[in-house]
Amino acid sequence: MKTPSIAHRSGTLVLGLLLPLALSATENRITPELVSIQVMHNGQPVTIERGHDREATLPEVFQKTDRGCPPFCVQPMEVVPGVETIGELDVLDYLKRMTAGDNSILVIDSRTPDWVMRGTIPGSVNIPWNKINNEGEGTFETPTEADTLVHILADEFGATQNPTTGAWSFADAKTLVFFCNGIWCPQSSINIKTLHAIGYPVHKIKWYRGGMQDWASVGLTIVEPE
């Protein structure tokens, strides 16, 4: 895979606020105490910070408001009882922990590869939502799709399956942080519901509901393949 390029793809304008005199005109922190964090993305170090262009606007792909529901319906604040809905600072904290060597966490971009090519959150991995999606009856359309989920559960998420009974153990499974395009995107929520249905512990699933649209709206670093 090509080395990701870094692009500040968006920003917000804050009107009517007086900046402290100690801040320079170009300074734009994540929080008053946090300037940036460094993460690893596809084996390359990437600094996540906010943009410094005070005239920046949202990328065109996130400016659209009328997308059609279904499928692009406003998602609830709670996707599954017990699954925590988190924000940008929480995602940054999980990314920092991963960079520090915590292998028990995985930040997952649930979107299809064509969307990921337009940019993603540094430090995340792409597992397309249709790889973790079964039918309403709880079965997969083809044996291949079921095999794909088994592979993801075991090799990506750290779950173990009893070869005799087929039952899954999630004692050593990772904490998963899911996101997709935004509050109108159902992809990550579908994945969370599927995992919950097969017994993945809710305390090991987190949902960044705002997704890429909210990430872009506050000007946080986005990476895309060159």
GULUMMI-890488 format. One record per residue: residue in three letters; x, y, z of N, C-alpha, C in turn. Coordinates in steps of 0.2 Angstrom, whole numbers, plus 5000, padded with zeros to 4 digits. Layout:
REM GULUMMI-890488
AlaXYZXYZXYZ...
//
This chain:
REM GULUMMI-890488
Met500449945000500050005000500450065000Lys500250114997500650174996500650215003Thr501250255004501250295010500750345010Pro500350345016499750395016500050465016Ser499650515012499750585012499350615018Ile499550665020499150705026498850765023Ala498250775024497850825021497350855027His497450915028496950945032496350965028Arg495850925028495250935023494750975025Ser494751005031494151035033494351085039Gly493851125041493951165047493351205048Thr493251235054492651275056492851345058Leu492351385057492451455058492151475065Val492451505070492151515076492051595076Leu491451615076491351685075491151715082Gly491351775083491051815089491451795095Leu492051765095492451745100493151785100Leu493351805106493951845106494551795109Leu495051785105495551735106496051765112Pro496251725116496751755121497351785118Leu497651845120498151875117498751825117Ala498851775121499351735121499351685115Leu498851675112498751635106498951665100Ser499351635096499551665089498951655085Ala498951695079498351695075498351635071Thr498851595071498851535067498751475071Glu498751485078498751425082498051395083Asn497951325083497351295083497351225086Arg497351225093497451165097496851125096Ile496951065098496351015099495951035105Thr496251035110496051065117496451115119Pro496351155124496851205127497451175129Glu497451105131498051075134498351025128Leu498051015123498250965118498350995111Val498950995109499151025102499050975097Ser499350915098499350855093499550795096Ile499450735093499650675095499950645089Gln500450595090500750555084500450485085Val500250455079500050385079500450355073Met500350285072500650255067500050235062His500150245056499650225051499950195045Asn499850125044500150085039500950085040Gly501150085046501850085047502250145047Gln501850205046502150265045501850315051Pro502350355054502150405059501750455056Val501150475059500750535057500550575063Thr500550635062500350685067499650705066Ile499250695071498550715071498550785074Glu498350835071498250905074497650935070Arg497450995072496951035068497251075063Gly496851095058497151135052497251205055His497651245051497751315053497451365048Asp497051345043496751385038496051405041Arg496051475043495351495046494851505041Glu494951495034494451495029494251425027Ala494551375030494351305027493651285028Thr493451245024492751225024492651145024Leu492151125025492051045024492151025017Pro492450965016492550935009491850935006Glu491850935000491150934996490750874998Val491050814998490750755000490350755006Phe490550795011490150805017489750865018Gln489650895012489150955012488450945011Lys488350885008487650865006487250845012Thr486650875012486150865018485550815016Asp485350805010484750765008485050705005Arg485150645008485450585006484950535004Gly484350535007483850485006483850435012Cys483250425015483250375020482650335019Pro482650265019483250225019483750235013Pro484350215013484750185019485050245024Phe485050305021485450355025485050395030Cys484850355035484450375041484850405047Val484550455050484950475056484950415061Gln485550405064485650355068485550375076Pro485250325080485150345087485750355091Met485750385096486350395101486550335104Glu486150285105486350225108486150165102Val486650135099486550095094486350025097Val486650005103486449945106486549955114Pro486049935118486149945125486849925128Gly487249965131487849945134488449965130Val488349975123488850005119488950075120Glu489550095122489650165123489750205116Thr489350265116489450315110489950365112Ile490450375108491050415110491150475105Gly491650515107491750575103492450575101Glu492650635098493350645095493950635100Leu493850665106494350655111494450585114Asp493950545114493950475116494350435110Val494150455104494550415099495250435099Leu495450495100496150515101496450475106Asp496150465112496450435118496550355116Tyr496050325112496150255110496750255105Leu496850305101497350305096498050315100Lys498050355105498650365109498850295112Arg498350265115498550205118498750145114Met498450145108498750095103499450115101Thr499650175100500250195098500750185104Ala500550185110500950175115501150095116Gly500750055112500949985112500349945115Asp499749975116499149935118498849895113Asn498949835112498749795107498049765108Ser497749785113497049765115496449805112Ile496649855108496249905105496249905097Leu495749915094495749915086495249975084Val495450025081495050075078494850055071Ile494150045069493950015063493550065059Asp493850075053493450115048493050065044Ser492350065045491850015042491650035035Arg491950085032491750105026492050065020Thr491750065014492050025009492650065006Pro493050025003493750055001493650114997Asp493150124992493150184988493050244993Trp492750234998492650295003493350305007Val493650255009494250255012494850295008Met494750285001495250314997495150394997Arg494650414999494550495000494850515007Gly495050475011495350495017495050455023Thr495450445028495250415034495550435040Ile495350415046495750435052496350395053Pro496950435054497550405055497550355061Gly497850295060497850245065497350195064Ser496850205060496250165059496450105054Val496050055054496150005049495449995046Asn495449975040494849975036494649895036Ile494049885039493649825038492949835035Pro492849835029492249855026491649825029Trp491149865030490549845034490249775031Asn490249765025489949705022490249645024Lys490849645027491249585029490949565036Ile490649615039490349595046489649615046Asn489249575042488549595041488149525039Asn487649505043487249455041486549475040Glu486149435038485449445036485049455043Gly484449485042484049495048483949425052Glu483949365048483749305052484449275055Gly484949315054485549295058486049245054Thr485849235048486349195044486649235038Phe487149215035487549245030487249215023Glu487349255018487049235012487449185009Thr488049175010488449125007488949095012Pro489249035011489749015016490349055016Thr490549085010491149125010491049185015Glu490449215015490349275019490449255027Ala490149195028490249175035490949155037Asp491349125032492049115033492449175034Thr492249225031492549295031492549325038Leu491949315041491849335048492249295053Val492249235052492649185056493349215056His493649225050494349245050494449315053Ile493949365053494049425056493949425063Leu493549385066493449375073494049345076Ala494349295073494949255076495649295074Asp495749315068496349345066496449425068Glu495849455067495849535068495649555075Phe495149515078494849535084495149505090Gly495449445089495749405095495249365098Ala494649345095494149295098494449225097Thr494249175101494349105099493749065099Gln493749015095493148975093493248905095Asn492848875099492848805101492748765095Pro493248725093493248685087492648635087Thr492448615093491948565093491248585093Thr491148635097490448665098490348725093Gly490948765091490848825087490748885091Ala490648875098490548935102491148975102Trp491049045103491549095103491749115110Ser492349125111492549155118492849225116Phe492649275120492849345119493349365125Ala493549325129493949335135494549385133Asp494849365128495449395125495349445119Ala494749455118494549495112494749565113Lys494849605107495049675108494449715109Thr494549775111494049825112494049865105Leu493449865102493349885095493049955095Val493350005091493050065090492850075083Phe492250075082491950085075491750155073Phe491850165067491550225064491450215057Cys491050265054490950265046490850335044Asn490450355040490450425037490050475042Gly489650455046489350515050488650485053Ile488350535056487650515060487150485055Trp487250495049486750475044486950405040Cys487550375043487850315040487750255044Pro487350205041487150145045487750095046Gln488250105042488750045041489050015048Ser489350065052489650045058489150015063Ser488550045063488050025068487749955066Ile487749935059487549875057488049825060Asn488749835059489249795061489149785069Ile489049835073488949825080488449785082Lys487849785078487249745080487449675078Thr487749665073487949595071488449565076Leu488949595078489349575083489049565090His488549605092488149595098487749535098Ala487449525092487049465091487449395092Ile488049395090488449335091488849335098Gly488749385102488949375109489549425111Tyr489749465106490349505107490149555113Pro490549555118490449595124490349665123Val489749695125489649765124490149815127His490449795132490949845135491649845131Lys491649795126492249795122492049825115Ile491549855114491349895108491149965109Lys491450005106491350085106491150105099Trp490750155099490450185093490650255092Tyr491050275088491150345086490550365081Arg490050395084489450405080489550455074Gly489950515076490050565072490450555066Gly490850505066491250475060491650525057Met491750515050492150555046491950625045Gln491250635045490950705044491150745050Asp491050725056491250765062491950775063Trp492350715061493050725062493350775057Ala493050785051493250835046492950905048Ser492450905052492150965053492551005058Val492950975062493351005067494051015065Gly494250995059494851005056495350955058Leu495250895060495750855062496050815056Thr496650795057497050765051496750705048Ile496750705042496450655038497050625033Val497050555033497550535028497250495022Glu497550495017497350465011497950435007Pro497850385003498350354999498550404994Glu499150404992499450444987499250424980
//
